[in-house]
Amino acid sequence: METSLNNQKIKHLETLLQKDLGRLSDEEMKILVSMSISRILVDNSVDDARQKTTFGERVADKIAEFGGSWTFIISFGLFIAVWICVNVWLLLNKGFDPYPFILLNLILSCLAALQAPVIMMSQNRQEQKDRERAKSDYEINLRAELEIRLLHEKLDYVIHKLETKK
C-alpha cells in the first residue's frame, strides 16, 4: 500500500514539475527518486571536495590563504622596511642592493608572478565548491517546495471533505 502511494505521489510530483519546468533535468529526477525512497539529499560535499584535492591544490589553498591575510601584508611590509633600512643606513647605501633597490624590485616581481596564478587556482577551486553548494541548495529547496505543495494539496483535500460533510 505504501509503495503504491509513494509511486502515485512521485507521479503527481513529476507531473507538477513537468508542468512548471517543462523537461525534467537529472537534478529534478534525482530529487524525485530520493523522495520515493525517503532518502536525505544533504551530503557533506565540502568534506568530499577536501578529500579529493591534490597536493598542489592544497598548497595553492594554503598559499592563497596566507597571501591574502594581514599577517602576510604586515610581515612583508616589515621585510621591505628592514631591507631598505639595512641597505641605506647600516651599509651606507653601498650594500648588496643600493638605493634604486633593483634586487628588491626583482624579488617583488617574482613574488607577484608566482602568487597571482596560485591565487587564481585557489579562486577557481572556491568557485567549484560554490557551484556544488548552489546545486545542493537548489535540490534541497526544490524538494522542500514539492513537499510543501503536497501538504497544501492534502490540507485542501481534508478541508474539502470536511466542507462536503456539513
Sequence and secondary structure as in RCSB ss.txt:
>XXXX:A:sequence
METSLNNQKIKHLETLLQKDLGRLSDEEMKILVSMSISRILVDNSVDDARQKTTFGERVADKIAEFGGSWTFIIS
FGLFIAVWICVNVWLLLNKGFDPYPFILLNLILSCLAALQAPVIMMSQNRQEQKDRERAKSDYEINLRAELEIRL
LHEKLDYVIHKLETKK
>XXXX:A:secstr
 HHHHHHHHHHHHHHHHHHHHSS  HHHHHHHHHHHTT      HHHHHHHT  HHHHHHHHHHHHHTSHHHHHH
HHHHHHHHHHIIIIITTT SSS TT HHHHHHHHHHHHHHHHHHHHHHHHHHHHHHHHHHHHHHHHHHHHHHHHH
HHHHHHHHHHHHHHH 
